[in-house]
């Protein structure tokens, strides 16, 4: 009796549907693939999945179809067979209530589609803020070889001779409009120039932050973080990414071998050194959590005290991603930070960060400063603790006002995003420039989804008087493009009983960034009394069905990355 052949593995023969007969499953799959015009030869090659995040609602991903063409070309040149497949696409400006609310859903979509469909490796195409972490969270959980390609930043525009770009300048122009410095009829000409090309925000917002952090993690080929979206170099990088995906399919290089605890710490160092988005900390925490790696806020603050800000980009500096790319991109940052990084960490190329650094060209530039002469002696973020934030809070100190680094003021409390929208511009609002604006119930549970509402507007009557900054505190997030003396991610949030829920207008709050403290001038006994009164109020209404119910019941706090508790690797 002839021995039965061992079933083939990988490619077309991977992840077969359950018909009870594996050979029939392959046979039936072959029928339908041939119906699309594939030959027998094509079907016997490594399959490379390409997660397609194109959407007409996502301007940051307008170039994705061209990128996918280039990735496919790279895959086929290397002897692989590319299969693109759609996953959820998120854009901050087109996702209600916030794209963060849907990040975990996108990660689950990515994970399940990778698990369900045959592929020996996957190329993840992301760009806009939450898409990059969502893709990597999903791919890390799915445990297949994965490589990232980002869409890249926009080029800058010009308004009345001033170089401008999304979205730090969006916020500064809007603040000037609210202050009466810009007329409404000027706004169309301004918005024409703020986003002049496809791509992600060209400042050190969350998209740029995540691109640089992921190159530091080693999940993207060298140079990919800063190439502008509309340059041909971006397409060449995408082609190389497709080629490398085929090599990874053969080598079996999965994300758990790349995203090690040391690589995660490298990425956090980079986050601090670039004056990156506070969102970057939430995302790296969630990505690491999918591999069982814990990110400690205390360790983050230790790194912040050792790691200076060295990149002169808005909102912490003056320039744009285009200049950083022209200055050598991530390699220039890595060369400066080399004494603080673990350069032996492996990357998707199979080479180490050190090998990439040794191969990178070097020339004189003025965007990335030296460790001896940094823009700021400490990292862009600082972790705050105190009786107002026992689980921690974050401030982007590199984008805050020096005069407000230590400040005591009277709390002006707003109970929700809607409350601040209703009352902030009331001419009768009792508020001065020395007060502290406090917004609560805008965290992961309370909003829901932790919207980018932490950039509380300066009350219009103060803005018209020339006030540009105030201390602002919330359990919300803030766009990486924003700036100001703004405390975020107060944990635990108000909606689950955090101390922020106990603050009343008139309470005195002290922010002390050098001491890393955030406290309200109330005794423990007084806080307990207020908590007892609060606990007698009717409980909040909770969702009864669907994704909203899943989100409400399983979402973690900011210090745990705002992932769902059941998605973490134990």
C-alpha positions as semicolon CSV with decimal commas, in nm:
position;residue;x (nm);y (nm);z (nm)
1;X;0,000;0,000;0,000
2;X;0,142;0,339;-0,106
3;X;0,219;0,583;0,168
4;X;0,005;0,896;0,176
5;X;0,203;1,210;0,099
6;X;0,247;1,459;0,382
7;X;0,029;1,762;0,316
8;X;0,210;2,071;0,189
9;X;0,249;2,358;0,431
10;X;0,220;2,732;0,383
11;X;0,105;2,935;0,086
12;X;-0,210;2,808;-0,078
13;X;-0,219;2,514;0,164
14;X;-0,232;2,731;0,475
15;X;-0,545;2,793;0,688
16;X;-0,783;2,569;0,501
17;X;-1,158;2,592;0,558
18;X;-1,306;2,301;0,752
19;X;-1,475;2,063;0,509
20;X;-1,348;1,752;0,682
21;X;-1,125;1,675;0,384
22;X;-0,805;1,880;0,348
23;X;-0,738;1,768;-0,009
24;X;-1,090;1,877;-0,112
25;X;-1,033;2,211;0,062
26;X;-0,722;2,270;-0,148
27;X;-0,901;2,150;-0,461
28;X;-1,194;2,387;-0,405
29;X;-0,966;2,678;-0,320
30;X;-0,775;2,614;-0,644
31;X;-1,098;2,627;-0,845
32;X;-1,186;2,972;-0,716
33;X;-0,834;3,108;-0,749
34;X;-0,822;2,986;-1,108
35;X;-1,153;3,161;-1,167
36;X;-0,961;3,483;-1,100
37;X;-0,701;3,394;-1,363
38;X;-0,419;3,245;-1,154
39;X;-0,202;2,967;-1,305
40;X;-0,076;2,656;-1,128
41;X;0,272;2,809;-1,116
42;X;0,146;3,122;-0,941
43;X;-0,040;2,919;-0,681
44;X;0,275;2,736;-0,572
45;X;0,451;3,049;-0,445
46;X;0,474;3,213;-0,101
47;X;0,162;3,420;-0,036
48;X;0,209;3,773;0,096
49;X;-0,097;3,941;0,237
50;X;-0,121;4,320;0,207
51;X;-0,354;4,489;0,455
52;X;-0,525;4,761;0,252
53;X;-0,633;5,060;0,462
54;X;-0,745;5,278;0,174
55;X;-1,069;5,466;0,233
56;X;-1,228;5,771;0,076
57;X;-1,277;5,890;0,435
58;X;-0,904;5,879;0,504
59;X;-0,708;6,160;0,339
60;X;-0,384;6,043;0,502
61;X;-0,420;5,720;0,302
62;X;-0,499;5,874;-0,037
63;X;-0,175;5,730;-0,179
64;X;-0,235;5,375;-0,052
65;X;-0,344;5,235;-0,393
66;X;-0,011;5,344;-0,545
67;X;0,180;5,206;-0,247
68;X;0,008;4,871;-0,285
69;X;0,100;4,859;-0,654
70;X;0,463;4,910;-0,556
71;X;0,446;4,653;-0,275
72;X;0,293;4,398;-0,513
73;X;0,571;4,465;-0,763
74;X;0,830;4,399;-0,493
75;X;0,656;4,078;-0,388
76;X;0,642;3,945;-0,743
77;X;1,001;4,043;-0,823
78;X;1,103;3,830;-0,525
79;X;0,896;3,533;-0,640
80;X;0,598;3,575;-0,411
81;X;0,226;3,604;-0,477
82;X;0,061;3,921;-0,334
83;X;-0,295;3,924;-0,206
84;X;-0,435;4,251;-0,083
85;X;-0,725;4,243;0,159
86;X;-0,925;4,523;0,323
87;X;-0,922;4,609;0,691
88;X;-1,084;4,895;0,880
89;X;-0,939;5,238;0,802
90;X;-0,942;5,521;1,057
91;X;-0,894;5,895;1,020
92;X;-0,912;6,117;1,327
93;X;-1,122;6,386;1,157
94;X;-1,370;6,138;1,011
95;X;-1,430;5,902;1,304
96;X;-1,695;5,970;1,567
97;X;-1,667;5,993;1,858
98;X;-1,292;5,949;1,804
99;X;-1,066;5,716;1,610
100;X;-0,926;5,591;1,941
101;X;-1,265;5,438;2,015
102;X;-1,219;5,219;1,706
103;X;-0,846;5,142;1,729
104;X;-0,899;4,813;1,911
105;X;-1,173;4,711;1,668
106;X;-0,933;4,770;1,380
107;X;-0,669;4,564;1,559
108;X;-0,917;4,277;1,600
109;X;-1,017;4,302;1,235
110;X;-0,649;4,288;1,135
111;X;-0,574;3,994;1,363
112;X;-0,872;3,786;1,253
113;X;-0,820;3,849;0,880
114;X;-0,455;3,746;0,912
115;X;-0,559;3,435;1,105
116;X;-0,840;3,344;0,864
117;X;-0,669;3,384;0,528
118;X;-0,367;3,204;0,381
119;X;-0,052;3,415;0,397
120;X;0,310;3,340;0,477
121;X;0,379;3,703;0,570
122;X;0,185;4,027;0,575
123;X;0,261;4,385;0,476
124;X;0,079;4,637;0,695
125;X;0,000;4,967;0,522
126;X;-0,081;5,243;0,769
127;X;-0,037;5,612;0,827
128;X;-0,304;5,806;1,008
129;X;-0,261;5,806;1,385
130;X;-0,443;5,496;1,511
131;X;-0,395;5,277;1,203
132;X;-0,027;5,200;1,267
133;X;-0,069;5,076;1,625
134;X;-0,391;4,893;1,535
135;X;-0,220;4,706;1,252
136;X;0,081;4,614;1,465
137;X;-0,134;4,511;1,761
138;X;-0,332;4,278;1,536
139;X;-0,028;4,136;1,359
140;X;0,158;4,079;1,687
141;X;-0,138;3,882;1,821
142;X;-0,172;3,683;1,497
143;X;0,195;3,579;1,517
144;X;0,293;3,584;1,149
145;X;0,590;3,757;0,988
146;X;0,484;4,120;0,941
147;X;0,642;4,435;0,802
148;X;0,511;4,792;0,808
149;X;0,491;5,053;0,533
150;X;0,357;5,400;0,623
151;X;0,203;5,648;0,384
152;X;0,441;5,930;0,481
153;X;0,397;6,298;0,568
154;X;0,252;6,576;0,353
155;X;0,461;6,853;0,207
156;X;0,410;7,202;0,352
157;X;0,202;7,489;0,219
158;X;0,238;7,867;0,226
159;X;-0,001;8,136;0,346
160;X;0,090;8,500;0,286
161;X;0,457;8,410;0,274
162;X;0,442;8,200;0,592
163;X;0,526;7,831;0,565
164;X;0,238;7,631;0,715
165;X;0,120;7,276;0,762
166;X;-0,124;7,047;0,936
167;X;-0,200;7,041;1,207
168;X;-0,003;7,247;1,461
169;X;-0,059;7,546;1,236
170;X;-0,429;7,449;1,209
171;X;-0,453;7,498;1,583
172;X;-0,254;7,820;1,595
173;X;-0,465;7,975;1,318
174;X;-0,783;7,861;1,491
175;X;-0,666;8,013;1,818
176;X;-0,600;8,340;1,637
177;X;-0,945;8,324;1,480
178;X;-1,104;8,273;1,822
179;X;-0,904;8,568;1,953
180;X;-1,037;8,789;1,674
181;X;-0,699;8,823;1,503
182;X;-0,818;8,650;1,185
183;X;-1,141;8,725;1,000
184;X;-1,377;8,444;0,900
185;X;-1,339;8,529;0,532
186;X;-0,966;8,447;0,559
187;X;-1,028;8,088;0,668
188;X;-1,083;7,935;0,318
189;X;-0,746;8,065;0,194
190;X;-0,580;7,931;0,510
191;X;-0,737;7,586;0,487
192;X;-0,630;7,569;0,121
193;X;-0,268;7,565;0,238
194;X;-0,269;7,367;0,564
195;X;-0,299;7,028;0,390
196;X;-0,162;7,088;0,040
197;X;-0,081;6,726;-0,051
198;X;-0,191;6,376;0,048
199;X;-0,018;6,224;0,348
200;X;-0,008;6,249;0,725
201;X;0,047;6,566;0,928
202;X;0,394;6,703;0,851
203;X;0,471;6,804;1,210
204;X;0,563;6,579;1,503
205;X;0,203;6,472;1,551
206;X;0,095;6,120;1,633
207;X;0,141;5,988;1,278
208;X;0,500;6,113;1,252
209;X;0,567;5,999;1,608
210;X;0,443;5,647;1,537
211;X;0,638;5,628;1,212
212;X;0,964;5,711;1,389
213;X;0,886;5,487;1,686
214;X;0,810;5,191;1,461
215;X;1,133;5,239;1,268
216;X;1,306;5,239;1,607
217;X;1,119;4,918;1,695
218;X;1,261;4,759;1,383
219;X;0,931;4,676;1,212
220;X;0,990;4,900;0,908
221;X;1,275;4,907;0,657
222;X;1,535;5,182;0,711
223;X;1,439;5,533;0,607
224;X;1,067;5,468;0,585
225;X;0,950;5,696;0,865
226;X;1,014;6,032;0,702
227;X;0,984;5,995;0,323
228;X;0,713;6,240;0,208
229;X;0,397;6,072;0,080
230;X;0,419;6,219;-0,271
231;X;0,785;6,148;-0,347
232;X;0,888;5,862;-0,576
233;X;1,125;5,744;-0,304
234;X;0,818;5,640;-0,103
235;X;0,714;5,404;-0,385
236;X;1,064;5,260;-0,410
237;X;1,062;5,199;-0,035
238;X;0,724;5,024;-0,072
239;X;0,864;4,800;-0,346
240;X;1,158;4,707;-0,122
241;X;0,909;4,633;0,157
242;X;0,725;4,388;-0,066
243;X;1,051;4,217;-0,154
244;X;1,151;4,192;0,211
245;X;0,813;4,043;0,302
246;X;0,895;3,744;0,080
247;X;1,227;3,699;0,257
248;X;1,049;3,713;0,593
249;X;0,800;3,450;0,478
250;X;1,094;3,217;0,422
251;X;1,282;3,305;0,741
252;X;0,976;3,308;0,969
253;X;1,086;3,633;1,137
254;X;0,781;3,720;1,350
255;X;0,714;4,036;1,550
256;X;0,784;3,873;1,886
257;X;1,147;3,832;1,775
258;X;1,167;4,200;1,678
259;X;0,949;4,379;1,933
260;X;1,151;4,274;2,237
261;X;1,151;4,461;2,569
262;X;1,477;4,627;2,463
263;X;1,328;4,733;2,129
264;X;1,025;4,877;2,308
265;X;1,257;5,079;2,531
266;X;1,441;5,202;2,221
267;X;1,109;5,323;2,080
268;X;1,023;5,504;2,405
269;X;1,364;5,674;2,402
270;X;1,291;5,796;2,050
271;X;0,943;5,915;2,153
272;X;1,103;6,126;2,427
273;X;1,387;6,257;2,209
274;X;1,167;6,373;1,920
275;X;0,921;6,566;2,138
276;X;0,665;6,312;2,019
277;X;0,294;6,281;2,075
278;X;0,156;6,176;2,412
279;X;-0,053;5,929;2,211
280;X;0,268;5,747;2,129
281;X;0,296;5,630;2,488
282;X;-0,055;5,484;2,489
283;X;0,008;5,306;2,160
284;X;0,348;5,158;2,245
285;X;0,201;5,034;2,573
286;X;-0,081;4,859;2,386
287;X;0,148;4,716;2,119
288;X;0,389;4,583;2,381
289;X;0,100;4,440;2,583
290;X;0,003;4,217;2,291
291;X;0,339;4,044;2,338
292;X;0,325;4,032;2,717
293;X;0,567;4,325;2,762
294;X;0,475;4,572;3,036
295;X;0,548;4,944;2,997
296;X;0,595;5,106;3,336
297;X;0,519;5,478;3,372
298;X;0,789;5,501;3,637
299;X;1,042;5,361;3,392
300;X;0,917;5,601;3,122
301;X;0,984;5,892;3,355
302;X;1,331;5,759;3,436
303;X;1,405;5,752;3,064
304;X;1,261;6,102;3,025
305;X;1,506;6,241;3,279
306;X;1,796;6,084;3,085
307;X;1,682;6,149;2,727
308;X;1,686;6,507;2,596
309;X;1,472;6,650;2,316
310;X;1,697;6,675;2,010
311;X;1,458;6,719;1,713
312;X;1,357;7,073;1,618
313;X;1,008;7,006;1,480
314;X;0,671;7,160;1,556
315;X;0,499;7,165;1,801
316;X;0,809;7,142;2,024
317;X;1,033;7,320;1,771
318;X;1,015;7,512;1,444
319;X;1,049;7,279;1,145
320;X;0,858;7,009;0,957
321;X;0,905;6,642;0,863
322;X;1,034;6,741;0,521
323;X;1,342;6,899;0,684
324;X;1,393;6,597;0,907
325;X;1,388;6,372;0,603
326;X;1,637;6,598;0,424
327;X;1,856;6,583;0,736
328;X;1,876;6,204;0,713
329;X;1,555;6,102;0,890
330;X;1,560;5,839;1,161
331;X;1,926;5,748;1,100
332;X;2,029;6,099;1,207
333;X;1,826;6,067;1,525
334;X;1,964;5,719;1,587
335;X;2,323;5,837;1,535
336;X;2,277;6,101;1,804
337;X;2,093;5,870;2,044
338;X;2,328;5,577;1,987
339;X;2,482;5,591;2,337
340;X;2,132;5,555;2,484
341;X;1,996;5,285;2,250
342;X;2,040;4,908;2,228
343;X;2,167;4,894;1,871
344;X;2,198;4,515;1,867
345;X;1,821;4,476;1,830
346;X;1,718;4,290;1,514
347;X;1,490;4,448;1,252
348;X;1,261;4,319;0,976
349;X;1,559;4,328;0,739
350;X;1,727;4,059;0,947
351;X;2,000;4,310;1,031
352;X;2,051;4,502;1,352
353;X;1,994;4,871;1,414
354;X;2,372;4,908;1,435
355;X;2,417;4,761;1,090
356;X;2,160;5,004;0,952
357;X;2,332;5,293;1,127
358;X;2,673;5,192;0,993
359;X;2,531;5,184;0,639
360;X;2,344;5,516;0,662
361;X;2,502;5,825;0,501
362;X;2,597;6,117;0,722
363;X;2,613;6,489;0,646
364;X;2,596;6,819;0,832
365;X;2,245;6,927;0,927
366;X;2,070;7,154;1,178
367;X;1,742;6,977;1,257
368;X;1,875;6,716;1,501
369;X;2,094;6,856;1,776
370;X;2,364;6,683;1,979
371;X;2,323;6,529;2,322
372;X;2,555;6,801;2,453
373;X;2,343;7,083;2,313
374;X;1,980;6,960;2,304
375;X;1,663;7,162;2,257
376;X;1,560;7,053;2,605
377;X;1,762;6,867;2,869
378;X;1,476;6,628;2,947
379;X;1,249;6,419;2,726
380;X;0,935;6,557;2,570
381;X;0,702;6,382;2,815
382;X;0,686;6,387;3,193
383;X;0,489;6,152;3,416
384;X;0,299;6,320;3,699
385;X;0,159;6,162;4,014
386;X;-0,026;6,289;4,319
387;X;-0,364;6,281;4,488
388;X;-0,525;6,399;4,164
389;X;-0,358;6,127;3,954
390;X;-0,262;5,829;4,171
391;X;-0,233;5,611;3,859
392;X;-0,034;5,874;3,675
393;X;-0,087;6,154;3,425
394;X;0,117;6,282;3,130
395;X;0,228;6,627;3,019
396;X;0,413;6,712;2,700
397;X;0,663;6,935;2,875
398;X;0,853;7,014;2,555
399;X;0,544;7,194;2,420
400;X;0,439;7,367;2,743
401;X;0,515;7,718;2,871
402;X;0,819;7,762;3,091
403;X;0,628;8,010;3,307
404;X;0,370;7,742;3,394
405;X;0,603;7,453;3,478
406;X;0,522;7,518;3,843
407;X;0,181;7,671;3,894
408;X;-0,095;7,684;4,154
409;X;-0,438;7,798;4,048
410;X;-0,808;7,781;4,112
411;X;-0,990;7,495;3,939
412;X;-1,262;7,584;3,689
413;X;-1,440;7,252;3,642
414;X;-1,625;7,124;3,335
415;X;-1,812;6,793;3,361
416;X;-1,777;6,676;3,000
417;X;-1,672;6,763;2,648
418;X;-2,022;6,895;2,590
419;X;-2,008;7,109;2,904
420;X;-1,688;7,282;2,797
421;X;-1,826;7,339;2,448
422;X;-2,134;7,504;2,602
423;X;-1,969;7,721;2,865
424;X;-1,608;7,797;2,774
425;X;-1,692;8,110;2,573
426;X;-1,965;8,240;2,804
427;X;-1,867;8,604;2,873
428;X;-1,998;8,560;3,227
429;X;-1,770;8,264;3,301
430;X;-1,573;8,344;3,616
431;X;-1,222;8,269;3,494
432;X;-0,881;8,438;3,491
433;X;-0,552;8,355;3,320
434;X;-0,416;8,214;3,646
435;X;-0,696;7,961;3,689
436;X;-0,667;7,595;3,589
437;X;-0,923;7,454;3,346
438;X;-1,033;7,103;3,444
439;X;-1,241;6,872;3,223
440;X;-1,353;6,526;3,334
441;X;-1,555;6,232;3,203
442;X;-1,353;6,235;2,881
443;X;-1,145;5,923;2,943
444;X;-1,161;5,575;2,787
445;X;-1,490;5,490;2,960
446;X;-1,636;5,834;3,018
447;X;-1,641;5,983;2,670
448;X;-1,628;5,696;2,553
449;X;-1,302;5,638;2,369
450;X;-1,078;5,904;2,525
451;X;-1,114;6,171;2,252
452;X;-0,849;6,427;2,162
453;X;-1,041;6,686;2,362
454;X;-0,765;6,757;2,612
455;X;-0,655;7,062;2,415
456;X;-0,909;7,273;2,601
457;X;-0,962;7,606;2,428
458;X;-0,861;7,927;2,601
459;X;-1,185;8,105;2,702
460;X;-1,263;8,351;2,425
461;X;-1,260;8,655;2,650
462;X;-0,908;8,563;2,767
463;X;-0,793;8,478;2,414
464;X;-0,906;8,821;2,297
465;X;-0,703;8,972;2,581
466;X;-0,392;8,804;2,442
467;X;-0,369;8,496;2,668
468;X;-0,202;8,212;2,473
469;X;-0,166;7,941;2,737
470;X;-0,317;7,821;3,064
471;X;-0,277;7,505;3,269
472;X;-0,541;7,257;3,154
473;X;-0,612;6,915;3,306
474;X;-0,828;6,627;3,185
475;X;-0,863;6,251;3,157
476;X;-0,874;6,291;2,778
477;X;-0,601;6,271;2,513
478;X;-0,450;6,546;2,299
479;X;-0,342;6,545;1,938
480;X;0,030;6,519;1,893
481;X;0,008;6,835;1,683
482;X;-0,119;7,037;1,981
483;X;0,079;7,245;2,229
484;X;0,040;7,414;2,566
485;X;0,062;7,341;2,938
486;X;-0,181;7,055;2,922
487;X;-0,205;6,760;3,162
488;X;-0,358;6,450;3,005
489;X;-0,446;6,085;3,072
490;X;-0,533;6,147;3,438
491;X;-0,567;5,797;3,579
492;X;-0,796;5,657;3,704
493;X;-1,045;5,858;3,504
494;X;-1,345;6,035;3,655
495;X;-1,604;5,799;3,504
496;X;-1,476;5,505;3,709
497;X;-1,440;5,702;4,030
498;X;-1,099;5,866;3,996
499;X;-1,015;6,173;4,207
500;X;-1,092;6,400;3,911
501;X;-1,460;6,325;3,979
502;X;-1,429;6,491;4,322
503;X;-1,287;6,827;4,217
504;X;-1,506;7,136;4,251
505;X;-1,467;7,480;4,101
506;X;-1,263;7,686;4,344
507;X;-1,036;7,404;4,464
508;X;-0,668;7,493;4,447
509;X;-0,453;7,267;4,227
510;X;-0,074;7,264;4,201
511;X;0,115;7,144;3,895
512;X;0,488;7,095;3,954
513;X;0,659;6,945;3,650
514;X;1,012;6,943;3,798
515;X;0,876;6,754;4,102
516;X;0,655;6,540;3,874
517;X;0,351;6,612;4,092
518;X;-0,015;6,699;4,042
519;X;-0,214;6,763;4,358
520;X;-0,534;6,926;4,474
521;X;-0,519;7,107;4,807
522;X;-0,767;6,880;4,983
523;X;-0,707;6,641;5,270
524;X;-0,762;6,270;5,234
525;X;-1,055;6,305;5,473
526;X;-1,216;6,575;5,260
527;X;-1,175;6,363;4,947
528;X;-1,338;6,066;5,126
529;X;-1,632;6,283;5,228
530;X;-1,685;6,398;4,871
531;X;-1,653;6,040;4,746
532;X;-1,926;5,929;4,987
533;X;-2,158;6,199;4,849
534;X;-2,069;6,112;4,490
535;X;-2,136;5,742;4,546
536;X;-2,498;5,820;4,638
537;X;-2,568;5,961;4,293
538;X;-2,734;5,734;4,032
539;X;-2,481;5,524;3,838
540;X;-2,401;5,621;3,483
541;X;-2,598;5,459;3,204
542;X;-2,397;5,180;3,042
543;X;-2,431;5,050;2,683
544;X;-2,656;4,747;2,640
545;X;-2,537;4,598;2,310
546;X;-2,278;4,572;2,039
547;X;-1,929;4,711;2,025
548;X;-2,018;4,985;2,273
549;X;-2,097;4,721;2,536
550;X;-1,778;4,528;2,464
551;X;-1,577;4,850;2,483
552;X;-1,734;4,965;2,809
553;X;-1,685;4,634;2,984
554;X;-1,328;4,556;2,880
555;X;-1,141;4,881;2,810
556;X;-0,828;4,941;3,017
557;X;-0,702;5,275;3,143
558;X;-0,442;5,494;2,971
559;X;-0,152;5,354;3,174
560;X;-0,233;5,010;3,028
561;X;-0,260;5,134;2,671
562;X;-0,642;5,152;2,648
563;X;-0,649;4,802;2,502
564;X;-0,924;4,551;2,581
565;X;-0,830;4,342;2,882
566;X;-0,889;4,011;2,700
567;X;-0,648;4,100;2,418
568;X;-0,335;4,127;2,632
569;X;-0,091;3,838;2,624
570;X;-0,061;3,685;2,969
